[in-house]
Amino acid sequence: MKKLFITSTALLVIVLIFFIAYNVAFRDNALINEKDLNQKGDLEETVEGVSLKEKIVAITDEAVAGFFVDEKNKKISYYSLVNGKTWQTDFDGKNKKNISDTELTGLIDVKWSPEGNKAITVFNKSNNQKNFFLYDFDKKQANKLKEGIDEVSWDQLGNKILYKYFDSQTKARSVDMSNLDGSNYKKLSNVSFRDIVIASIPQSSSVSFWNEGNSEEETQLMLVNANGGETKTIFSGKFGADYLWSPNGKKAWVSFVDNNNLVSGLVDIDGEYADLGIPTLASKITWSSDGKIVYYALPGSIPQEMTMPNDYKNKRFTTNDTFWKTDTTSGKKERIIELEDIAGAYDATNLHLTASEDILFFINRIDGKLYRLQLP
């Protein structure tokens, strides 16, 4: 009996030892497997989602002509430069869908209405002239704008268009305004320049226009009230100038050239100028919604033999940009992305900052694609 008890006890001890050893081994193996799975998950996230971890990401796989940012629904609409079709995508480039399947041959630019439900498409034609079509996405209807228009812009509400008109009979040039269908036409101002830029001034009834920047021509910034009145020049004396109004319409960013060097500053509605000491172009900046901060791309790698801004606009070269912001009240400047975080080459134009100031969208002139820069 005693031997049986000893034998049973020994067997029980052996079983317990085996059970404990098995569980320890299984637990360690499970931990190892869990660790392997975590490492695999991290690897998959790194491989498959690498773009999500990069700060600058392409959200289109093709060159685009203009884009509209729908802040409310977190969507972006854009025209493809490959075939002219219109697409919509999420802010991260996912859930892409076609919103207009019409192919547009010869498309060179798109001007979206303030609400994004209409767009003016621009096409090249012979003799350096342009054709303009207005497309209504709600009605799915396109109408050609009248002959003689060679520059066009939207009013603040998107209910009217502002345009420069050339009368081939009288050879007269004017800045005009009309309804979208061309009715209720009104001449705002005579103009002597062939190539001009037109921009309505935010939160006002005024319309601004200026001769397109040329290094050999003094640029004149002019204002006229949309309700009528005389045209006045509020700023001049700069060559190759371009402008972008702040959201409140009280001041505009101005870039120009001085001895072929880029210069930028601010000009207010009365024509008072303040230098900012930032060598960039107005086409490479955007305002914060409160009109205090300017986000901008600072161009680098500009060949010395090139004439600014002419050769840049004529696409004779591309720049290699870094990204900054400046407080226009204090003058403080800081990078919005460090050099080591810029993996590619970017020549940024058409900048758009989200209202929450967490994403900066832009078109890269090097490949024509639409990009997003995630801000800190």
Short mmCIF file of the C-alpha atoms (twelve columns), coordinates in Angstrom:
data_MODEL
# 
_entry.id   MODEL 
# 
loop_
_atom_site.group_PDB 
_atom_site.id 
_atom_site.type_symbol 
_atom_site.label_atom_id 
_atom_site.label_alt_id 
_atom_site.label_comp_id 
_atom_site.label_asym_id 
_atom_site.label_seq_id 
_atom_site.Cartn_x 
_atom_site.Cartn_y 
_atom_site.Cartn_z 
_atom_site.pdbx_PDB_model_num 
ATOM 1   C CA . MET A 1   0.000   0.000   0.000   1 
ATOM 2   C CA . LYS A 2   2.825   2.330   0.887   1 
ATOM 3   C CA . LYS A 3   4.579   1.524   -2.407  1 
ATOM 4   C CA . LEU A 4   1.367   2.237   -4.317  1 
ATOM 5   C CA . PHE A 5   1.015   5.607   -2.605  1 
ATOM 6   C CA . ILE A 6   4.625   6.519   -3.392  1 
ATOM 7   C CA . THR A 7   4.199   5.433   -7.009  1 
ATOM 8   C CA . SER A 8   0.958   7.418   -7.400  1 
ATOM 9   C CA . THR A 9   2.530   10.493  -5.854  1 
ATOM 10  C CA . ALA A 10  5.524   10.246  -8.187  1 
ATOM 11  C CA . LEU A 11  3.260   9.947   -11.225 1 
ATOM 12  C CA . LEU A 12  1.222   12.946  -10.067 1 
ATOM 13  C CA . VAL A 13  4.386   15.019  -9.658  1 
ATOM 14  C CA . ILE A 14  5.547   14.029  -13.158 1 
ATOM 15  C CA . VAL A 15  2.166   14.974  -14.631 1 
ATOM 16  C CA . LEU A 16  2.203   18.329  -12.817 1 
ATOM 17  C CA . ILE A 17  5.747   19.052  -14.022 1 
ATOM 18  C CA . PHE A 18  4.746   18.215  -17.616 1 
ATOM 19  C CA . PHE A 19  1.587   20.333  -17.346 1 
ATOM 20  C CA . ILE A 20  3.498   23.330  -16.004 1 
ATOM 21  C CA . ALA A 21  6.247   22.974  -18.641 1 
ATOM 22  C CA . TYR A 22  3.654   22.695  -21.434 1 
ATOM 23  C CA . ASN A 23  1.775   25.803  -20.327 1 
ATOM 24  C CA . VAL A 24  4.943   27.841  -19.969 1 
ATOM 25  C CA . ALA A 25  6.085   26.792  -23.428 1 
ATOM 26  C CA . PHE A 26  2.651   27.499  -24.947 1 
ATOM 27  C CA . ARG A 27  2.455   30.899  -23.262 1 
ATOM 28  C CA . ASP A 28  5.925   31.861  -24.485 1 
ATOM 29  C CA . ASN A 29  5.065   30.659  -27.965 1 
ATOM 30  C CA . ALA A 30  1.831   32.642  -27.888 1 
ATOM 31  C CA . LEU A 31  3.742   35.742  -26.823 1 
ATOM 32  C CA . ILE A 32  6.235   35.167  -29.605 1 
ATOM 33  C CA . ASN A 33  3.426   34.709  -32.139 1 
ATOM 34  C CA . GLU A 34  1.686   37.845  -30.869 1 
ATOM 35  C CA . LYS A 35  4.944   39.755  -31.167 1 
ATOM 36  C CA . ASP A 36  5.438   38.408  -34.685 1 
ATOM 37  C CA . LEU A 37  1.904   39.433  -35.609 1 
ATOM 38  C CA . ASN A 38  2.453   42.916  -34.241 1 
ATOM 39  C CA . GLN A 39  5.695   43.215  -36.152 1 
ATOM 40  C CA . LYS A 40  3.963   41.964  -39.280 1 
ATOM 41  C CA . GLY A 41  1.168   44.466  -38.781 1 
ATOM 42  C CA . ASP A 42  3.666   47.262  -38.368 1 
ATOM 43  C CA . LEU A 43  5.466   46.083  -41.476 1 
ATOM 44  C CA . GLU A 44  2.245   45.960  -43.482 1 
ATOM 45  C CA . GLU A 45  1.323   49.428  -42.270 1 
ATOM 46  C CA . THR A 46  4.758   50.642  -43.254 1 
ATOM 47  C CA . VAL A 47  4.639   49.001  -46.676 1 
ATOM 48  C CA . GLU A 48  1.008   49.470  -47.619 1 
ATOM 49  C CA . GLY A 49  0.306   52.729  -45.793 1 
ATOM 50  C CA . VAL A 50  3.653   54.461  -46.099 1 
ATOM 51  C CA . SER A 51  2.063   57.458  -47.808 1 
ATOM 52  C CA . LEU A 52  -0.149  57.995  -44.789 1 
ATOM 53  C CA . LYS A 53  2.930   58.460  -42.615 1 
ATOM 54  C CA . GLU A 54  4.620   60.866  -45.020 1 
ATOM 55  C CA . LYS A 55  3.807   64.531  -44.568 1 
ATOM 56  C CA . ILE A 56  3.526   65.307  -48.290 1 
ATOM 57  C CA . VAL A 57  1.335   62.888  -50.230 1 
ATOM 58  C CA . ALA A 58  0.033   62.823  -53.811 1 
ATOM 59  C CA . ILE A 59  -3.739  62.375  -53.750 1 
ATOM 60  C CA . THR A 60  -4.142  62.083  -57.525 1 
ATOM 61  C CA . ASP A 61  -2.312  59.768  -59.884 1 
ATOM 62  C CA . GLU A 62  -2.596  62.172  -62.815 1 
ATOM 63  C CA . ALA A 63  -2.053  65.849  -63.627 1 
ATOM 64  C CA . VAL A 64  -4.980  68.092  -62.720 1 
ATOM 65  C CA . ALA A 65  -6.373  71.409  -63.964 1 
ATOM 66  C CA . GLY A 66  -7.745  73.264  -60.979 1 
ATOM 67  C CA . PHE A 67  -9.445  71.796  -57.916 1 
ATOM 68  C CA . PHE A 68  -12.197 72.683  -55.463 1 
ATOM 69  C CA . VAL A 69  -12.058 71.859  -51.748 1 
ATOM 70  C CA . ASP A 70  -15.410 71.032  -50.121 1 
ATOM 71  C CA . GLU A 71  -14.617 71.632  -46.459 1 
ATOM 72  C CA . LYS A 72  -18.029 70.512  -45.198 1 
ATOM 73  C CA . ASN A 73  -17.996 67.071  -46.818 1 
ATOM 74  C CA . LYS A 74  -14.202 66.622  -46.851 1 
ATOM 75  C CA . LYS A 75  -14.156 66.143  -50.613 1 
ATOM 76  C CA . ILE A 76  -12.006 67.469  -53.444 1 
ATOM 77  C CA . SER A 77  -13.227 67.879  -57.018 1 
ATOM 78  C CA . TYR A 78  -10.818 68.287  -59.909 1 
ATOM 79  C CA . TYR A 79  -10.466 68.075  -63.679 1 
ATOM 80  C CA . SER A 80  -7.976  65.665  -65.202 1 
ATOM 81  C CA . LEU A 81  -5.454  67.198  -67.587 1 
ATOM 82  C CA . VAL A 82  -5.100  63.793  -69.224 1 
ATOM 83  C CA . ASN A 83  -8.614  63.617  -70.660 1 
ATOM 84  C CA . GLY A 84  -10.612 66.477  -69.135 1 
ATOM 85  C CA . LYS A 85  -12.905 64.235  -67.089 1 
ATOM 86  C CA . THR A 86  -14.032 65.455  -63.670 1 
ATOM 87  C CA . TRP A 87  -13.414 63.475  -60.488 1 
ATOM 88  C CA . GLN A 88  -14.145 63.683  -56.798 1 
ATOM 89  C CA . THR A 89  -12.128 62.140  -53.977 1 
ATOM 90  C CA . ASP A 90  -11.692 62.229  -50.216 1 
ATOM 91  C CA . PHE A 91  -9.001  64.421  -48.679 1 
ATOM 92  C CA . ASP A 92  -6.671  61.399  -48.591 1 
ATOM 93  C CA . GLY A 93  -7.265  60.464  -52.230 1 
ATOM 94  C CA . LYS A 94  -9.567  57.536  -51.441 1 
ATOM 95  C CA . ASN A 95  -13.120 56.823  -52.674 1 
ATOM 96  C CA . LYS A 96  -12.465 58.377  -56.062 1 
ATOM 97  C CA . LYS A 97  -15.544 58.701  -58.249 1 
ATOM 98  C CA . ASN A 98  -16.332 60.236  -61.610 1 
ATOM 99  C CA . ILE A 99  -18.715 63.220  -61.559 1 
ATOM 100 C CA . SER A 100 -18.489 64.112  -65.253 1 
ATOM 101 C CA . ASP A 101 -17.475 61.581  -67.883 1 
ATOM 102 C CA . THR A 102 -17.202 64.114  -70.702 1 
ATOM 103 C CA . GLU A 103 -13.740 64.215  -72.244 1 
ATOM 104 C CA . LEU A 104 -12.398 67.746  -72.762 1 
ATOM 105 C CA . THR A 105 -9.624  67.969  -75.332 1 
ATOM 106 C CA . GLY A 106 -7.263  70.917  -75.047 1 
ATOM 107 C CA . LEU A 107 -8.204  71.855  -71.482 1 
ATOM 108 C CA . ILE A 108 -5.596  74.167  -69.910 1 
ATOM 109 C CA . ASP A 109 -7.243  75.653  -66.828 1 
ATOM 110 C CA . VAL A 110 -10.342 75.559  -64.622 1 
ATOM 111 C CA . LYS A 111 -11.868 78.307  -62.482 1 
ATOM 112 C CA . TRP A 112 -14.284 76.927  -59.883 1 
ATOM 113 C CA . SER A 113 -17.187 78.969  -58.539 1 
ATOM 114 C CA . PRO A 114 -17.114 79.850  -54.809 1 
ATOM 115 C CA . GLU A 115 -19.636 77.080  -54.015 1 
ATOM 116 C CA . GLY A 116 -18.027 74.490  -56.279 1 
ATOM 117 C CA . ASN A 117 -21.239 73.718  -58.186 1 
ATOM 118 C CA . LYS A 118 -20.058 75.468  -61.354 1 
ATOM 119 C CA . ALA A 119 -16.777 75.752  -63.210 1 
ATOM 120 C CA . ILE A 120 -15.360 77.785  -66.059 1 
ATOM 121 C CA . THR A 121 -13.138 75.660  -68.274 1 
ATOM 122 C CA . VAL A 122 -10.429 77.293  -70.369 1 
ATOM 123 C CA . PHE A 123 -9.164  76.007  -73.720 1 
ATOM 124 C CA . ASN A 124 -6.444  77.186  -76.073 1 
ATOM 125 C CA . LYS A 125 -7.347  78.096  -79.600 1 
ATOM 126 C CA . SER A 126 -5.363  79.577  -82.500 1 
ATOM 127 C CA . ASN A 127 -3.497  82.908  -82.389 1 
ATOM 128 C CA . ASN A 128 -2.875  82.678  -78.639 1 
ATOM 129 C CA . GLN A 129 -6.585  83.117  -77.957 1 
ATOM 130 C CA . LYS A 130 -8.763  81.213  -75.486 1 
ATOM 131 C CA . ASN A 131 -12.217 79.681  -75.409 1 
ATOM 132 C CA . PHE A 132 -14.242 79.669  -72.179 1 
ATOM 133 C CA . PHE A 133 -17.116 77.359  -71.242 1 
ATOM 134 C CA . LEU A 134 -19.280 77.556  -68.128 1 
ATOM 135 C CA . TYR A 135 -20.457 74.205  -66.763 1 
ATOM 136 C CA . ASP A 136 -23.274 73.827  -64.221 1 
ATOM 137 C CA . PHE A 137 -22.896 70.548  -62.294 1 
ATOM 138 C CA . ASP A 138 -26.441 70.726  -60.909 1 
ATOM 139 C CA . LYS A 139 -28.028 71.144  -64.338 1 
ATOM 140 C CA . LYS A 140 -25.311 69.127  -66.106 1 
ATOM 141 C CA . GLN A 141 -25.236 71.845  -68.723 1 
ATOM 142 C CA . ALA A 142 -22.373 73.638  -70.486 1 
ATOM 143 C CA . ASN A 143 -22.506 76.976  -72.293 1 
ATOM 144 C CA . LYS A 144 -19.792 78.729  -74.246 1 
ATOM 145 C CA . LEU A 145 -18.984 82.271  -73.152 1 
ATOM 146 C CA . LYS A 146 -19.124 84.900  -75.865 1 
ATOM 147 C CA . GLU A 147 -16.289 85.554  -78.288 1 
ATOM 148 C CA . GLY A 148 -13.923 88.362  -77.399 1 
ATOM 149 C CA . ILE A 149 -13.407 87.302  -73.778 1 
ATOM 150 C CA . ASP A 150 -9.756  86.637  -72.996 1 
ATOM 151 C CA . GLU A 151 -9.797  86.642  -69.168 1 
ATOM 152 C CA . VAL A 152 -12.570 85.704  -66.744 1 
ATOM 153 C CA . SER A 153 -13.176 85.484  -62.999 1 
ATOM 154 C CA . TRP A 154 -16.060 84.931  -60.568 1 
ATOM 155 C CA . ASP A 155 -17.711 87.487  -58.356 1 
ATOM 156 C CA . GLN A 156 -17.755 86.687  -54.638 1 
ATOM 157 C CA . LEU A 157 -21.116 84.891  -54.663 1 
ATOM 158 C CA . GLY A 158 -20.665 83.017  -57.921 1 
ATOM 159 C CA . ASN A 159 -23.772 84.630  -59.415 1 
ATOM 160 C CA . LYS A 160 -21.924 86.788  -61.932 1 
ATOM 161 C CA . ILE A 161 -18.766 86.668  -63.984 1 
ATOM 162 C CA . LEU A 162 -16.120 89.359  -64.370 1 
ATOM 163 C CA . TYR A 163 -14.211 89.398  -67.622 1 
ATOM 164 C CA . LYS A 164 -11.952 91.358  -69.920 1 
ATOM 165 C CA . TYR A 165 -13.505 91.919  -73.333 1 
ATOM 166 C CA . PHE A 166 -11.857 92.864  -76.615 1 
ATOM 167 C CA . ASP A 167 -14.037 94.403  -79.321 1 
ATOM 168 C CA . SER A 168 -12.514 93.277  -82.610 1 
ATOM 169 C CA . GLN A 169 -14.321 96.069  -84.488 1 
ATOM 170 C CA . THR A 170 -13.369 99.071  -82.356 1 
ATOM 171 C CA . LYS A 171 -10.186 97.495  -80.867 1 
ATOM 172 C CA . ALA A 172 -11.379 98.699  -77.455 1 
ATOM 173 C CA . ARG A 173 -10.680 96.723  -74.289 1 
ATOM 174 C CA . SER A 174 -12.807 96.770  -71.150 1 
ATOM 175 C CA . VAL A 175 -13.466 95.050  -67.836 1 
ATOM 176 C CA . ASP A 176 -17.106 93.950  -67.784 1 
ATOM 177 C CA . MET A 177 -19.589 92.119  -65.577 1 
ATOM 178 C CA . SER A 178 -22.648 90.043  -66.492 1 
ATOM 179 C CA . ASN A 179 -24.945 87.269  -65.360 1 
ATOM 180 C CA . LEU A 180 -23.760 83.741  -66.048 1 
ATOM 181 C CA . ASP A 181 -25.787 83.565  -69.267 1 
ATOM 182 C CA . GLY A 182 -24.348 86.853  -70.516 1 
ATOM 183 C CA . SER A 183 -27.410 88.932  -69.688 1 
ATOM 184 C CA . ASN A 184 -27.426 92.145  -67.632 1 
ATOM 185 C CA . TYR A 185 -24.089 93.184  -69.105 1 
ATOM 186 C CA . LYS A 186 -22.284 96.157  -67.548 1 
ATOM 187 C CA . LYS A 187 -19.005 97.812  -68.494 1 
ATOM 188 C CA . LEU A 188 -16.962 98.541  -65.370 1 
ATOM 189 C CA . SER A 189 -13.846 100.130 -66.799 1 
ATOM 190 C CA . ASN A 190 -11.878 100.732 -69.957 1 
ATOM 191 C CA . VAL A 191 -8.456  99.128  -69.946 1 
ATOM 192 C CA . SER A 192 -5.402  99.597  -72.145 1 
ATOM 193 C CA . PHE A 193 -3.508  96.390  -71.371 1 
ATOM 194 C CA . ARG A 194 -3.905  93.231  -73.428 1 
ATOM 195 C CA . ASP A 195 -3.160  90.710  -70.666 1 
ATOM 196 C CA . ILE A 196 -4.715  91.370  -67.274 1 
ATOM 197 C CA . VAL A 197 -5.768  89.551  -64.112 1 
ATOM 198 C CA . ILE A 198 -9.185  90.224  -62.544 1 
ATOM 199 C CA . ALA A 199 -10.108 89.535  -58.904 1 
ATOM 200 C CA . SER A 200 -13.095 90.624  -56.849 1 
ATOM 201 C CA . ILE A 201 -12.060 92.037  -53.478 1 
ATOM 202 C CA . PRO A 202 -13.484 89.959  -50.583 1 
ATOM 203 C CA . GLN A 203 -16.167 91.518  -48.380 1 
ATOM 204 C CA . SER A 204 -16.579 94.529  -50.647 1 
ATOM 205 C CA . SER A 205 -18.285 95.580  -53.862 1 
ATOM 206 C CA . SER A 206 -14.960 96.468  -55.478 1 
ATOM 207 C CA . VAL A 207 -13.257 94.698  -58.350 1 
ATOM 208 C CA . SER A 208 -9.482  94.779  -58.768 1 
ATOM 209 C CA . PHE A 209 -7.478  94.195  -61.914 1 
ATOM 210 C CA . TRP A 210 -3.883  94.610  -63.012 1 
ATOM 211 C CA . ASN A 211 -1.738  94.040  -66.069 1 
ATOM 212 C CA . GLU A 212 -0.246  90.565  -65.921 1 
ATOM 213 C CA . GLY A 213 3.215   90.571  -64.367 1 
ATOM 214 C CA . ASN A 214 6.024   91.271  -66.810 1 
ATOM 215 C CA . SER A 215 9.594   92.056  -65.802 1 
ATOM 216 C CA . GLU A 216 9.787   94.790  -68.434 1 
ATOM 217 C CA . GLU A 217 6.475   96.460  -67.602 1 
ATOM 218 C CA . GLU A 218 5.317   98.437  -64.602 1 
ATOM 219 C CA . THR A 219 2.315   96.768  -63.000 1 
ATOM 220 C CA . GLN A 220 -0.672  98.898  -62.070 1 
ATOM 221 C CA . LEU A 221 -3.150  97.668  -59.465 1 
ATOM 222 C CA . MET A 222 -6.526  99.254  -60.222 1 
ATOM 223 C CA . LEU A 223 -9.884  99.260  -58.444 1 
ATOM 224 C CA . VAL A 224 -13.424 99.959  -59.596 1 
ATOM 225 C CA . ASN A 225 -16.755 99.594  -57.807 1 
ATOM 226 C CA . ALA A 226 -19.048 96.968  -59.314 1 
ATOM 227 C CA . ASN A 227 -21.958 99.361  -58.817 1 
ATOM 228 C CA . GLY A 228 -20.297 102.055 -60.901 1 
ATOM 229 C CA . GLY A 229 -17.796 104.852 -60.437 1 
ATOM 230 C CA . GLU A 230 -14.367 105.879 -61.600 1 
ATOM 231 C CA . THR A 231 -11.398 103.567 -61.833 1 
ATOM 232 C CA . LYS A 232 -8.430  104.404 -59.648 1 
ATOM 233 C CA . THR A 233 -4.883  103.086 -59.471 1 
ATOM 234 C CA . ILE A 234 -3.951  102.289 -55.871 1 
ATOM 235 C CA . PHE A 235 -0.469  100.813 -56.342 1 
ATOM 236 C CA . SER A 236 2.164   101.035 -59.069 1 
ATOM 237 C CA . GLY A 237 5.894   101.431 -59.571 1 
ATOM 238 C CA . LYS A 238 6.669   97.697  -59.340 1 
ATOM 239 C CA . PHE A 239 7.598   95.421  -62.221 1 
ATOM 240 C CA . GLY A 240 6.336   91.874  -62.793 1 
ATOM 241 C CA . ALA A 241 3.853   92.192  -59.926 1 
ATOM 242 C CA . ASP A 242 1.096   89.791  -58.923 1 
ATOM 243 C CA . TYR A 243 -1.444  89.961  -56.075 1 
ATOM 244 C CA . LEU A 244 -3.590  87.825  -53.776 1 
ATOM 245 C CA . TRP A 245 -6.193  89.471  -51.537 1 
ATOM 246 C CA . SER A 246 -6.648  88.504  -47.889 1 
ATOM 247 C CA . PRO A 247 -10.010 86.972  -46.857 1 
ATOM 248 C CA . ASN A 248 -11.203 90.255  -45.344 1 
ATOM 249 C CA . GLY A 249 -10.162 92.285  -48.392 1 
ATOM 250 C CA . LYS A 250 -8.184  94.812  -46.354 1 
ATOM 251 C CA . LYS A 251 -4.785  93.960  -47.818 1 
ATOM 252 C CA . ALA A 252 -3.172  91.991  -50.588 1 
ATOM 253 C CA . TRP A 253 0.033   90.044  -50.842 1 
ATOM 254 C CA . VAL A 254 2.149   91.473  -53.654 1 
ATOM 255 C CA . SER A 255 5.163   89.875  -55.295 1 
ATOM 256 C CA . PHE A 256 7.371   91.647  -57.831 1 
ATOM 257 C CA . VAL A 257 10.926  91.701  -59.137 1 
ATOM 258 C CA . ASP A 258 13.769  94.082  -58.384 1 
ATOM 259 C CA . ASN A 259 16.925  93.507  -60.450 1 
ATOM 260 C CA . ASN A 260 15.543  90.041  -61.261 1 
ATOM 261 C CA . ASN A 261 15.227  89.229  -57.551 1 
ATOM 262 C CA . LEU A 262 11.873  88.250  -56.081 1 
ATOM 263 C CA . VAL A 263 10.413  90.594  -53.472 1 
ATOM 264 C CA . SER A 264 7.170   90.259  -51.501 1 
ATOM 265 C CA . GLY A 265 5.168   92.516  -49.256 1 
ATOM 266 C CA . LEU A 266 1.703   93.713  -48.313 1 
ATOM 267 C CA . VAL A 267 -0.323  96.519  -49.835 1 
ATOM 268 C CA . ASP A 268 -3.519  97.776  -48.213 1 
ATOM 269 C CA . ILE A 269 -6.660  99.080  -49.864 1 
ATOM 270 C CA . ASP A 270 -5.246  102.623 -49.760 1 
ATOM 271 C CA . GLY A 271 -2.021  101.609 -51.496 1 
ATOM 272 C CA . GLU A 272 0.272   101.648 -48.443 1 
ATOM 273 C CA . TYR A 273 3.088   99.122  -48.843 1 
ATOM 274 C CA . ALA A 274 5.053   97.130  -46.235 1 
ATOM 275 C CA . ASP A 275 7.961   94.884  -47.193 1 
ATOM 276 C CA . LEU A 276 8.102   91.334  -45.780 1 
ATOM 277 C CA . GLY A 277 11.492  90.289  -47.117 1 
ATOM 278 C CA . ILE A 278 10.199  86.989  -48.530 1 
ATOM 279 C CA . PRO A 279 11.417  86.061  -52.038 1 
ATOM 280 C CA . THR A 280 8.410   84.168  -53.363 1 
ATOM 281 C CA . LEU A 281 5.541   84.571  -55.836 1 
ATOM 282 C CA . ALA A 282 1.908   85.414  -55.144 1 
ATOM 283 C CA . SER A 283 1.012   82.175  -56.954 1 
ATOM 284 C CA . LYS A 284 2.842   80.275  -54.194 1 
ATOM 285 C CA . ILE A 285 0.967   81.662  -51.181 1 
ATOM 286 C CA . THR A 286 -2.367  81.300  -49.420 1 
ATOM 287 C CA . TRP A 287 -3.975  83.082  -46.472 1 
ATOM 288 C CA . SER A 288 -5.282  81.734  -43.185 1 
ATOM 289 C CA . SER A 289 -9.009  82.329  -42.736 1 
ATOM 290 C CA . ASP A 290 -8.406  85.173  -40.253 1 
ATOM 291 C CA . GLY A 291 -6.103  86.985  -42.681 1 
ATOM 292 C CA . LYS A 292 -3.155  87.079  -40.280 1 
ATOM 293 C CA . ILE A 293 -0.970  84.156  -41.360 1 
ATOM 294 C CA . VAL A 294 0.369   83.494  -44.836 1 
ATOM 295 C CA . TYR A 295 1.436   79.977  -45.805 1 
ATOM 296 C CA . TYR A 296 3.844   79.870  -48.713 1 
ATOM 297 C CA . ALA A 297 6.245   77.846  -50.802 1 
ATOM 298 C CA . LEU A 298 9.705   79.376  -50.989 1 
ATOM 299 C CA . PRO A 299 11.216  78.690  -54.429 1 
ATOM 300 C CA . GLY A 300 14.751  77.432  -54.769 1 
ATOM 301 C CA . SER A 301 16.974  76.340  -57.662 1 
ATOM 302 C CA . ILE A 302 16.093  79.320  -59.881 1 
ATOM 303 C CA . PRO A 303 18.678  79.407  -62.705 1 
ATOM 304 C CA . GLN A 304 20.547  82.713  -62.811 1 
ATOM 305 C CA . GLU A 305 20.026  83.104  -66.547 1 
ATOM 306 C CA . MET A 306 16.240  83.023  -66.191 1 
ATOM 307 C CA . THR A 307 14.156  86.207  -66.130 1 
ATOM 308 C CA . MET A 308 11.564  86.379  -63.383 1 
ATOM 309 C CA . PRO A 309 8.635   86.106  -63.448 1 
ATOM 310 C CA . ASN A 310 8.407   85.730  -67.252 1 
ATOM 311 C CA . ASP A 311 10.408  82.533  -67.702 1 
ATOM 312 C CA . TYR A 312 8.711   80.898  -64.737 1 
ATOM 313 C CA . LYS A 313 5.227   81.616  -66.091 1 
ATOM 314 C CA . ASN A 314 6.315   80.361  -69.504 1 
ATOM 315 C CA . LYS A 315 7.390   77.105  -67.826 1 
ATOM 316 C CA . ARG A 316 11.011  77.295  -68.908 1 
ATOM 317 C CA . PHE A 317 12.071  75.811  -65.563 1 
ATOM 318 C CA . THR A 318 10.681  74.463  -62.299 1 
ATOM 319 C CA . THR A 319 11.607  75.377  -58.744 1 
ATOM 320 C CA . ASN A 320 12.527  73.250  -55.736 1 
ATOM 321 C CA . ASP A 321 10.410  74.606  -52.895 1 
ATOM 322 C CA . THR A 322 10.485  74.579  -49.126 1 
ATOM 323 C CA . PHE A 323 7.375   75.366  -47.093 1 
ATOM 324 C CA . TRP A 324 6.875   78.153  -44.559 1 
ATOM 325 C CA . LYS A 325 4.395   80.397  -42.838 1 
ATOM 326 C CA . THR A 326 4.706   83.972  -41.625 1 
ATOM 327 C CA . ASP A 327 2.701   86.094  -39.236 1 
ATOM 328 C CA . THR A 328 1.968   89.275  -41.187 1 
ATOM 329 C CA . THR A 329 1.533   91.285  -37.986 1 
ATOM 330 C CA . SER A 330 4.757   90.290  -36.212 1 
ATOM 331 C CA . GLY A 331 6.819   89.205  -39.209 1 
ATOM 332 C CA . LYS A 332 7.737   85.902  -37.528 1 
ATOM 333 C CA . LYS A 333 8.636   83.173  -40.028 1 
ATOM 334 C CA . GLU A 334 8.830   79.430  -39.451 1 
ATOM 335 C CA . ARG A 335 8.971   76.217  -41.429 1 
ATOM 336 C CA . ILE A 336 5.799   74.148  -41.629 1 
ATOM 337 C CA . ILE A 337 7.782   71.065  -42.627 1 
ATOM 338 C CA . GLU A 338 11.432  70.326  -41.922 1 
ATOM 339 C CA . LEU A 339 13.883  69.769  -44.763 1 
ATOM 340 C CA . GLU A 340 14.474  66.135  -43.816 1 
ATOM 341 C CA . ASP A 341 10.741  65.455  -44.128 1 
ATOM 342 C CA . ILE A 342 10.597  66.648  -47.749 1 
ATOM 343 C CA . ALA A 343 11.257  63.462  -49.690 1 
ATOM 344 C CA . GLY A 344 10.634  64.714  -53.234 1 
ATOM 345 C CA . ALA A 345 10.875  67.829  -55.393 1 
ATOM 346 C CA . TYR A 346 7.931   70.230  -55.372 1 
ATOM 347 C CA . ASP A 347 7.153   73.330  -57.404 1 
ATOM 348 C CA . ALA A 348 3.985   74.319  -55.565 1 
ATOM 349 C CA . THR A 349 1.189   76.460  -57.018 1 
ATOM 350 C CA . ASN A 350 -2.561  76.893  -56.412 1 
ATOM 351 C CA . LEU A 351 -2.170  76.576  -52.646 1 
ATOM 352 C CA . HIS A 352 -5.287  76.010  -50.522 1 
ATOM 353 C CA . LEU A 353 -5.336  75.889  -46.715 1 
ATOM 354 C CA . THR A 354 -8.179  74.137  -44.896 1 
ATOM 355 C CA . ALA A 355 -10.157 76.260  -42.444 1 
ATOM 356 C CA . SER A 356 -8.781  74.204  -39.549 1 
ATOM 357 C CA . GLU A 357 -5.246  74.867  -40.864 1 
ATOM 358 C CA . ASP A 358 -4.262  71.211  -40.685 1 
ATOM 359 C CA . ILE A 359 -3.866  70.473  -44.405 1 
ATOM 360 C CA . LEU A 360 -2.262  72.457  -47.204 1 
ATOM 361 C CA . PHE A 361 -3.252  71.369  -50.712 1 
ATOM 362 C CA . PHE A 362 -1.253  72.343  -53.796 1 
ATOM 363 C CA . ILE A 363 -0.514  71.396  -57.381 1 
ATOM 364 C CA . ASN A 364 3.058   70.356  -58.124 1 
ATOM 365 C CA . ARG A 365 4.130   71.872  -61.452 1 
ATOM 366 C CA . ILE A 366 6.798   69.199  -61.838 1 
ATOM 367 C CA . ASP A 367 4.291   66.379  -62.383 1 
ATOM 368 C CA . GLY A 368 0.984   68.284  -62.359 1 
ATOM 369 C CA . LYS A 369 -0.464  66.149  -59.557 1 
ATOM 370 C CA . LEU A 370 -2.488  67.353  -56.585 1 
ATOM 371 C CA . TYR A 371 -0.726  66.981  -53.226 1 
ATOM 372 C CA . ARG A 372 -1.577  67.411  -49.568 1 
ATOM 373 C CA . LEU A 373 0.838   68.572  -46.896 1 
ATOM 374 C CA . GLN A 374 -0.146  67.492  -43.390 1 
ATOM 375 C CA . LEU A 375 0.495   70.352  -40.994 1 
ATOM 376 C CA . PRO A 376 1.502   69.985  -37.341 1 
# 
